[in-house]
Amino acid sequence: MSDTLRFAYYPGCSGQGTSIEYDQSTRAICKALGIELVDIPDWSCCGSTPAHTVDHVLSGALSARNILQAESLQDVRGIITPCPSCLTNLKTASHRMRDAAFKAKVDSLLDKPCRNDLPIMSVLQVIYQELGPEAVKAKVTNPLTGLKVAPYYGCIMNRPPEIMDFDDCENPIAMDRLMEAVGAEVMPFPLKVECCGASYGIAKNEVVTKLSGKLLDIAVDCGAKSMVTACPLCQMNLDMRQDQINRANGSKHSIPIFYYTQLIGLALGMNGSSLMLDKLFVNPSTVIREMKASQAAAAS
């Protein structure tokens, strides 16, 4: 295993479409921070989220195929992905394959047996644990002083703890510390691991408008002017569906929902275009202008 920060990278399906800004900003900040991402060759969908509801072995095999593809790469320290849903599937498959009988069933669906010896982590975990907030802070050229953010982790990034094995499952702090490292003011947000409604946006939209609406309400009550997340589905529910939430709940929210990678990128001096800030449904320009005005006032 390599001692350098070289990882097999699994972008996930949403990173090629609905959350392309997450993938692009992830690649950009990893390059700037010295983390080498090597795309898994011929990667395929990991089965998230419906496969496990049909067949656990099939779900395991879909993820195991990607693990097997990553095993063909030389000198990588493990597999990393930005998406918590993909992470859950990959780590769950790896965890279940510790059982020899289950692994035998999965291997029977693959071209060859999976070694299953590569660690699997989120990009957030690698930045937080392998680099650390201080190393990120040392590279900041454009501190986000004056930006008030509520970090929202979602309900699967750290759960179940025996499988995800990262941060605290009830009160995670990795994003909090990284946002502090880049100069943002982190607000005390008590719902950081509550569900946003997940994939019910089409089947039962009222579930999303209720749960995501509650998240937005509490974030505002806590003094946040924006939210920051690490999950494509959470980001979509809170950002893209914000008008739906307002209509359903009689609220008037206009809160930008950033990916943490976009904010780190801004702090490292990258421009909004390269981080695809224009892809956010709720325009972040107002809070960014307010941040800059606050900085100018403090400097005068």
N, C-alpha and C positions, 0 to 999 in steps of 0.2 A: 504493500500500500504506500502511496506517495506521501511525503511529508509536506508537500506544497498544497496550497488551497486549490486543488484541481478536482472538480466534481463532474460526474455524469449528470446531465441536466435533462429533466423531464418537464417540458413546458405545459403539457396538458392541452386538451382540445380548446378550452375557452381562451387560452393564450394566443391562439391563432385566429380568433374572431372577436367575440364580445368583450374580452378583456385584453386586447392586444396592447393597450397602453401599459398594463401591468407587466406583461412579458418584456416589452421594450424598455421600460424603466428599470426592471430587474436586471436585464442584461447590461444596461448602461452603468448602474451603480456597482454591480459586481466587478466590471472591468476597472472602474475607477478605484475600487477598494482592493484590487489585487486578487480577486476570486476568479479562477478560470472555469468557465462553463463549457463542457463538451457535450453537445447534443447527443442524446441516445440515438444510435442509428436505427432508422425504420421503426421509430416508436409508434405505438398505436393507442387507442383509447383504453383507459384502465378499467372501464366499466362503471365509473362513477356517474350517477348515484344509483341507477336502477338494478344493476346486475346482481347484487347480493340479495335482492328481494326475490329473485328467480331461482338462483342456484349458487350456493356458497363456493362449490368447486369451480364452476364457470367463472365466477367473480375472481377467485384466487388465480385462475389460469390467465385471465386477461391482464392482471397486474404482474403475474410472474413472468409473462412473456417479455414485458418491458424490463424487468429485473434481469432476465436472461440476456437481453440485448445489451444492457449496461455492463454486464460481466465480460463482454467482448472488448471493452475499452481497456487501454493500458494506463496504469499509474493514476487511477482515480481513487479518492478517499472515500467515496460513497455516492449515493444518489440523492439529488436534491430537487425539490419542486417548489414553486411559489404558491401553489393552490392547496388549501387545507383539505378539500374533498379528495383530490388526487392523492395527497399525502396519506389520508385515512385509508384509502383503498390499498395503496402500496404497502403501508406498514401493517395493516391487518392481514394481508396475504402473507407477508413475510413472517408475521407472528404465528399464524395458523400452520405454516409450513414447518414449524418446529416439531409438530406432530408428524411422525413418520408415515402414518397411514394416510393422513390428509395430503401430505407432500407427494406420496406415490400416485394419488388420484390426479393431482395437478400436473405432475410430470408426464402422466400418460397423455395429456392433451397438448404437450409441448413437443418441439422438434427434438429436444434433448433435455436431460435433467437440469434443473436450476440449482446452482451452488447455494444460493441464498445466504451469502456471507458479507454482502455490502451493507453498511449502515445506511439508513434512509432518514433524511431530515428535511425540514422546510428550509427555504432560503433564509427566512427570519432567524431560525435557530443557528445557522452557520454564521450569519453576521453578528448575532448577539454573543454566541458562545466561543466561536473560533477567532473572531476579531475582537469584539467587545466594544462597548460604547465609547471608551476613551480613544481607541484607534480611529473610530469614525469621527469623533470630535476633532481629532488632530488634522483631518482633511477638510474640515468645513471652511469655506471661503465666503459664504453668504448666509450667516446665521439667521434663523427664522424667529428672531426676537420679536415678541408682540403677537405671534400667531397662537391663538388659544384653541387647542385641539382636545377632543375626547377620543382616546384610543378604544377601538372596538375590535375584539378578537373573534367574535362569533362562538358558536357552541361546540365546534369540533377540532379546532386547532390544538387544544390541549387535553382532549377527552376521547376515549377513556384513558386515564393517566397511566395505566399499566401497559398500554400499547403506544401511546403518543410520546410519553417519557420526555416531556419538555415543559419547563416553566411550571407554574402553579395552576391546577385545573380550575380553581375558583377565583383566584386573583392574580392572573398572569401580569408580568411587568416588563417583558422584553421590549415591546413597542414603546411603552412609557419611557423607559430608560434611553432608547435610541432617539425618541423625539426630544427628550431633554438634552441629549448630546448635540443635536443639531440646532438647539436654541429655542425650540418652541415651548410654550407654556402648557403643560399637561394638566388638564382639569380632572378633578376626582370623579370619575365616571363609574357608578356602582353597577351598571348593567353590561359590563364589558364582555361577559360570556353568555348573555341571554340570547335566545334564538330570534332571528329577524323574520322568521316565517319560511326560510329556506326556499325549497322549490315549489311552494304552493301558489306562486304568483299567477299561474294560469288556472290550475284546478280549483283553488279556493282563494281568490284574490283578497277576500275579507280577512283571511288569516294574516297575510302580509301587511295590509294596511293597519291592522290592529297592533301587531307586534312591532313592526318597524316604526309605526307612528309613536309608540311608547318610547322606543329608543331615541328618536329625534326629540321628543318632548323633554326627556330627562337630560339629554345632552345640553339642550338650551338652558334648562333650569340650573345646570351646573356651571353655566357661564361660557360654554364652548361656542366658538364661531364656526367651527368646522369639525368634521370627524375624520378619523384615519383608520383604515382597515387593511387586512392582509388576505381577504377572501373575495374572489370575483363575484360569487353569488350574493354575499352580504352587500358588497359595493353596489351591485345592480339594484337590489331591492331598495336600498336607502337613497340611491342617486336617481336612477331612471324612473322609479315609481314614486318619487317624492310628490309630484303633482297629483297622482292618484291618492296618495296618503292624505294630502291636504283636502282634496274634495270629499273623501270619505269621513274625515275626522273634523272638518271645519277649522283646520289649522292653516298657518301661513308660513310654513318653513321654507327657507331658501338657504340651505346649509350645504356647502361643498363637501363631498365625500371623497377624500384623497386615498390613494394607495400609499402606504408608508414609503414605498420605493420612490414615488414621485416627490415626496417631501425631502427625503434624503438627497435625491438628485438636485433639487433646488438649492439645498444647503451646500452642496458640493460645487455649485456654480453652473449647473446645466440650465439651459433655457427651457421655457415652457413648451416650446414646439417639439424639442427632442424627447420630452417626457410625455408628450401627447395630452397636455392639460386641456386642450380644446375638445377632447373627446368626452369630458365629463358633462353630464346633462345640466347640472347646476353649475353655472359659470363661477369659477373661483377668483375671477379678477378683482371683485370687490374686497374680499378678505385679504388678498395679496396687496392691494393698494393700501388698505388700512394698516397692514403690517409695516409696510414701507413708511407710511406717514408717522406711525408710532416710533419707528427707529429714528426718523429725521428729527422728530420733536425731542427725543431723548438725547440726541447728539448736539442739539442747539443750545 
